[in-house]
Amino acid sequence: MKTTFQYDHYIKYDELKSELEYFEKTYPSLCKLEVNMVTQEGRNQYAAILNNEKTGAPLTKPGFYLDGNIHAGEVTATMTAMHTLDYLLTNYGKDKECTWILDHLCIYVIPRVTPDGAEKYLTTPYSLRSAPRSYCYEKGGIRQEDLDHDGVVRMMRIPSKYGAWKIDQDGKMTFRSPSDVEGTFYDVYPEGIFNDYEGSENLKREKAEWGLDFNRNFPLGWFDEARQPGAGPYPLSNPENKAIVDFVLAHPNIGGAAIGHTSGGLLLYPPGTRPSKSASSLDIENFRKIADMGAEELGYKPMNIFDSFMRDQEHYDSGALDDWFYQSQGVPAYTMEFWDVSTKAGVPMVYGKEEDKKEGLKRFYAVWKWAQENAPEYCMDWKEFDHPVFGKVEIGGMDFKHIVQNPPEKFLETECMHDTKFNLRFMKALPYLSVDSLSSKDMGNGLFKVTAMIGNEGFLPTNLSDEAVALKKARPVTAELKGAELLSGKACEELGNLDGYSATQTGSFYGNLTTFANGKARKKVEWLVKGMPGDTLTLTVKSEKAGTVEKTLVL
């Protein structure tokens, strides 16, 4: 896939800013940049608006939302979002699909939701959830620190007669048996220092100082810190989160969303705070059909968040952006969990239930073997280190950032290309208005009957989902006729919602393929007008989610 920039490394803020500014300067009629907000450290949260201005303003077209990096360390998602943006602009006018999309749709891309968090992640050895801002910090315990100054925080094993780990006959760390009373045993923690150590306190990990989790701070399903760590003091308390919600509400044409995360190789779809059986069966069927395209392009597993992803369906995680999109706005939204090293290593992750610890250990060593064979530069065997508190310890293991959380750079472009292919297919599933015909019949005495056939050519309905109807978020399609005196019919007719072809029922009957029932994707509208031959009438058909179409008629 032809792109302007290379996708063989993870870009820092200055490079991201430079690339976005390049696209705006190079494609001024196709790309506009907005600054959603300025972070605490002075970086911009950018939104790129991709649209061919010559074929209509952004809000007159169906809109698609794409983002990345709600979580600071999930930098793959910035790269996949930038790849889609890059591919569309670079190939406009050369590739039929890219040209159609930017002529007929408006694409909104927020490639890095947390610029401060991603910069900390990319420029230091440290990991963090969302932003480098102190939140509910409790000092005391082992705190991550790059003790050997190799640029990576790895594992640290500390000899201890109280330890629950041991080394087996093959030299691998394994669980201590209940009968193990002799030998060398270990505690295993992140490489780091110990704060407030008094010599008698039991070892523990220090609670993360940068504990904010942006994907627990959206309004739908928000719970406080006692229930949900990282959620913030109140919904949208993080300016980054508020800027996202404000942006979406300011662009009501958005009809689909792809939200970028890592890792696991999953396409997660809502609802995430209640069982999928509580949602419309048609909504869930449409979610699955779109997710199947993602499975084809990415090889990922489609999964409902609540039914299949959540381990605890009583104290479930929530306050996420995908749920806010669907369960408060009625917009179909997917969380893309990029990169799946566990499956590549032959021991896939298990979701929706507690996993046996032995299976987790098996997976660790399978991933370690895969990393040694495919990205040995990110692996380090155990080596001794003189710890200022614990004396002789050993440090070793993988660079989690570039093996588990994100792909090694050599695998990044492939991930980006597959995601772009899915994004383009998802974009084309949006509802799309058309005026199939507009005609008049001379009734004599200066009277004319004007007839319009109006349709939705897209897969999704103009209301996007039954959830949107239940939430009273769905706006009707309208047809407005101007240029003549109306004798019957309204100047602006409300047509309600138009189905997409997703509502058409197909299958086989006694061995033959058949369409059992077509979706109600078209409506006829008629007016009686008074005019003269040669008069020009203008019909404007509008849908908040499916765009605006204008057509003229000469009587």
N, C-alpha and C positions, 0 to 999 in steps of 0.2 A: 504494500500500500504506500503510495507516494505521499510524503509529508515534507514540510519545509525544514523542520528541526529533527534532531536525532533523539531517539528514546532509549538511550543506553546508559543513563545515569539519572539520579534523583536531583532535580533542580532546586536550588535555594531561592530565596525571595528575590534577589536582584536579577537573577536569570529569568525567573517567572515574570517579573515586571517588564523586563526588556522584551521578552517574546510577545507578551500581550500588546505592548505598545507598538511592536513591529507589525502585528496583524492589523491593528487599527489604522496605522499609517499606510500600509500597503494595500488594504482593501477598505477604503473609507466608505464605500457604498454598501458594504456587507458586514462590517464589524464596528461596533461602538463599545467603548469601555465606560463603566460607571464605577464609582467608589461607594460601596455599601456603607462602610464605616472605617474608621481609623483605629487601630488597636492601641492598647496601652503602651506598647513599645514603638508606636509611630508607623506601623506598616498598614497598607491598604488591603482591605478585603475587596477584591475585584469581582465585578460581574461583567462578562462579555455578552453582548447581545448580537446574535448573528441573524441577519435578515437582509434580503434584497430590497432596499428602499424603493426601487423602481417598480416593484410589483405590489407595493402596499406598506403601510406603517405596521410596526410590530403588533399592536393590539387588534389589527384587522385580520390576523392570521392565527391559526391554532398554535399554541405555545408548548414547548418542551423544556423541562428543567433538568439540569445535569450538574452535579457537584462532586467534590472530593475533599478529603482531609478534615472532616469534622473531628476526627481523632488525630492527634498530632503525629503519631508514629506511622499512620497508615498512608504513607506518601505515595504508594502505588496509585492511589485514587486520584491524586493530582495529575499524575502522568497519563492515566487513561482519559481523564477529562480533557487534558490539553491535546492529546492525540486526536480525539474526536473533533475538537475545534479546528486543529491544524489540518486534518484531512479534508474537512468540509470546505474550508477556505482555499486551500492549495489546489483543490480539484474542481472548484466551481468553474463552470463553462467548458470543462474538459470531460468530466464524468457526468453521465445522465442522472444518476441517483443524487449526487451532491447538488447538482444544479436544480433539480426538482425540489429538493428539501428547502434550499435557501430561497427559492422563488415562491414557494407555497406555505412555508412554515416559519416560525420564529423560534430560535434556539437560544436559551439562556444558560450560560455556563459560569458557575462559580467554582473555579478549580481548587481554591484553597480557602476553606472556611476559617481555619485557625493559622494565620501566617506566623504569629509569635511562637505557637507551639511547634509547628513544623520546623521553624528555624532553630529552635533549641534542640530538637531531635537530630537535625541534620548536621549541626556544627559542634556538638558535644557528644560524649559517650553515653549520655543519659537518655532514659526513656520517660515518657510522661503520657497521661491520658489525653488531655486537650490543651491546656494553657499553662505557661510557667507563672502562675499566680498562686500564692499560698492560700490554702483552703482547708480548714479543719485539721491543721497540722498538730500531731502529737509527737513530741520529741522523745526519743528513747528506743534503742534497738539498732540493728544492723542497717545502715543506710548505704545505698548504692554509691560506689566510688571506684574510679579506674585506678586501682592501686599501682599497677605495673606500667601505667602510662602507655598502653598499646592502642588506646583509642576505643576500647570496647570494655563494657562491664559484663563479665562472664560469670561462671559459678565459682564459689569458694567452698572448699570442704575443710572442716575444722575437726581434728581428732578430739573425741569426747567419749568418755565411758557411758554417757547418757544418750549418745547418738543412736538414731534408728536406722542408719545406713551402714553398709559394710562393702568390702570389695570381694567379688567372687573369684573363683579359680581362673576365670578368663580375664581378670583385671578390670571387670566392669562394676560400677556401683549397682548395688541391689539392696533389697529390703532385709533388715536384720530379722532373723527368725526369733520366735518367742523363746527358743531354747538356747540362743546364743549368749553364753556367759563369758567366753574367753575370746580374745582377739582384739583387733583395732576397729573401733566404731567411729562414726562421723555424724556431724551435723552438716547440712548443705544449705548454703544461703547465697544470695547474690554477692559478688565481689564488693567489699565495702568496709567502711569503718564502723565502730560501735560508739554510739553517743550515750553519755551518762552511764558508763559501765562501772559497777561497784565491785565486781568480782564474785558476787553471790547471786545475782539476778539470772533467771532463766533466759536463755537466748531467744530472741524473736526478731522479726523483721520490723523495721521502723515504718510507721504509716507514711505513705507518700505525702510529701509536702505539697506537690502540685496535683491535688486530688480531684480537681473539677472534671466532670464528664459532660461534655456538651450534648451528647445524645441521651441524656437523662433530664435535660433542662427545657425541652419543648413542652407546650401546655397540655397536650393530650396525655392523660395518664401520669401526670407529674406527682411524685411523692417526695417527702422531705428526707433529710439525711438519715433519720432513724430507720427508715425503710429502704432507702436507696442511696448508697454512698456516691458522692460526686454530683448530686442533683442540683446543688446550689440552693441559696436561701429562699428562692421563689421562682416560678416559671419565667423564663426569658430574662433572668437576672444577669446573664452574660450578654454583653453588647453584641458579640458575634452571633449568638442565637437570635436575638431580637432583630438584627439586621436581615437575617435570612427570612424570618416570618414577614417582616415589613416588605421585603422585596417581592415575595410571592403574592401577598395581598395587593400590592401595587401593580401586579401583572396578572389580572384575572383570566387571561386567555390560556394560562398554563393548564394542560390537560393530561400530562404524564410526567413522571419524575423518576430519575435513576440516581441513586444516592450511593456514593463510593466509599467503601470500607475495605479493610483486610482483617483477617484472612480466613480461609476455610473452603473456598470454592463453592459458594452457595448463592442462589438467587432467592432472597427472602421476600415474602409478600405479606401484607396485612390481611386481616386484623391481627394485632399483636397483644391486645389486652383482653381478648375474649375468643372463644372458639370460632373457627371458620363457619361452622354450621349456623351461627347466629347472624351471619351476613347473607346477603342475597346469593342464591345459587348461581345466578347468571354472572354476578360480579366475580365470584370465585372461579367459575369456568373461564372467564375472560382473563383473569390473573394467570391461570395455568397455561392458557394458550399463548400468551405473550411470553411467559417464563419458559415455555418449551422452545421458543426461538433462541432464548439465551442459552438454554442447554445445548442446542445445536451449534451455536457459535462459540461458546466458551467451554463446553463440556462440564458445566456446573450442575449441581442438583437443585431443582426448584423445591421450595419448602415453605409452608405456611409458618409464620413466626410463632404463634401461640400453640398450635396443635403439635408441631414437630420439632421446633427449635428450642422452646423453653423447657428447662428441666423442672422448674418449680412453677406450677400453674396457679399457685396461691400467692406466692411472693415473687411474681414475675417482674422482669425488667421492663420499664416503660419510660414515657417522656421522650420518645424517639421521634425523629423527623418523619419517617415513613408513616407511622400511625397518625401523626398530626395531619399529614397530607390526605390520607384516606378517611380517617374517622372524624375529622372536623371539616374537611373541605370536599370530600368525595372524589379526590383525585387518585387514580391508580399510581402506586409508587412502589419501587423495588429498592431494597438494600442489596448492593452487590458486594459480596465478600470475596475480593480478589485473592488469588494465589492459594494453592493447596499443596503444600509440600508433603503432607502426611499421605495423601493418595499417591503422589509420585513415588514415595518411599515404600508403598505397598501396605500401609496400615492406616486406612482412612479413619477420620474422627467419627465418633458416635455422638449424635445429638438427641436431645429430648429425654435423656435419662442419665442417671449416674453411671459412670464407667468404672469397671474394675481397675484397681490401681496397677495390676500386673499388665493389663493391656496398654495403659499409659506408658509404662516403662518399656514395653516392647516397641511402642511407637517412637519413643525417644531414641532408642538405639537404631531403629530403622532410618529415622531422619538423619541421625549422626552419620550413618554409613553413606546415605545418599549425598550428604554435604561433603564428606571426604572425597567422594568420587566425582562430584560435579562442581563444587566450589570450595576446594581445600584451603583457599586463601582466607576463608572465614572460620576455620577450625583451628583449635589449639589444644594439644594434649595437656594433661595435668602437669604443672610445674610448681616447685616449691617457692614459697614466698615468706619472708619474715614479716609477720603482721605486728604492728605496734602494740596490740593488746593480746592477741591469742598466740603469739610466737610462731612456730612453724605451721603454716597452712599450705594448701595447694590451690592454685587457680587454673581453670581450664574450661573447655567447652566451646560451643558455637557462638558466633555473633548472631544473636536472636533477631536483630533488626534486619539482617540481610539473608537470613535463611528461612525463618518461620514467619515473621510479621510481613516481610516484603521479599520478593524474589531477588536472587543475585542479579546484578545488572545485565548479565548476558541473557537472562530470560525475560527481561522487562518488556522489550518491544513486542514479543509474541503475545504477552498478556494484553498489551494496549491494542494491538490489531484486532484480536478476537472481540474485545469489548466494543470497539468502534463499530464493528459489523453488527453487533446486537443493538447498539444505540440507534443506528440508522434504521434498522427494521422496526424498532419500538416507535421511533418518530413517525414512521409511515402508518402506524396503527391508529393514529389520532383521528377523531372525527373531522370531516372535511365537507363543507357545503358546496352545493352546485345548483345552478338553475338549468334544468334539463331543457326546458322550452319556455318561451314567452311569446304569446301570439294574441291577435285580436280578430274579432269577427264583426263585420259591419252589420248592425241590426236595423239600419235605416233611420231617417229623421235625426241624424247626428248622434246616434247612440252606438256604442261599441261594447262588446263583451271581451274583456281582457282575461286571459287564462295563463297561469304560470304553474309549471310543475317543478317543485323544489325538492331536492334530495340531499342525503348525507352519503357520500361515497366511501367514508372511512369504516374501519373495523369497529371502533368504539362508538357508542351512541353520543348524541350531542350533549346529553346530560352526564356523560362519562360513566356513571355508575348508578345503581339503585340507591346506594348509600347517599349520594348527593341529593337525590330526590327526597329521601327520608329526612335529611338534614335541612331541607328547603334551601339548598345551595344552587340547585339547577335553575337556570334561566331559560325561558322559552325562546325558540327560534322566532324571529319576527320578519314580516315581509311588508315593506312600505312602498306604496306607489305614489309617484308625484308626476305632475305635468298635465293633469286633466281634472275636470270636475267629476267628483264621485257621486253616483246616484244610488249605488248599493255596494255593500262591502265597506270595511273600515280602511281608512288611509294607512293605518299600521295594524296589520293582522297578526295575532299571536297564534303560532302553529303548535305550541307545546314542544315536546322533544321528538327527535327523529332517531329511530334505531340505526345502529350500524349493521353491517352484515354479520356481526357476532350474534345477532338475535335470530338469524336464519337457521332453521333446523334441517339438518341433512342426514343421510344415512342410506341404508339399502332396504328394499322391500321385495320379498319373493325373488331374490337374486338380482334385482335391478337397482341401480343407483337412483336416488330420488331426492328431491327437495320437498320436505314435508310441509314446511310453512316458511314463507319469506318474512324477514324482519320488516317492520313498518318504517322503511327508510325514506319514503317519498310521500309528499302531500300536494294536492292540487288546490290552488287558490283562484277564485274568480271575482272580478269586479265588473260592474256596469258603469261606464263613464260616458260623459258627454264631451264631444270634441269634433274636430274636423280632420279629414284625410290629410296626412302630412304632419300632424302634430306628433311631437316626440315625448314619450313617457319614459320615466326612469324607475326601475324596480331595484330596491336595495334590500337584500336579505342578510340578516345578522344573527350570529350566535356567539355568545361570550367565549365558548370553547372551540367552536368549529369555524370561526372566521366570518368575513364579510364578503359578499359577492354582489356586484352591481351589473345590471344589464339594461340596455335601452331598447325601446320599441317605437317604430314609426307607424302610426295608425293608417 
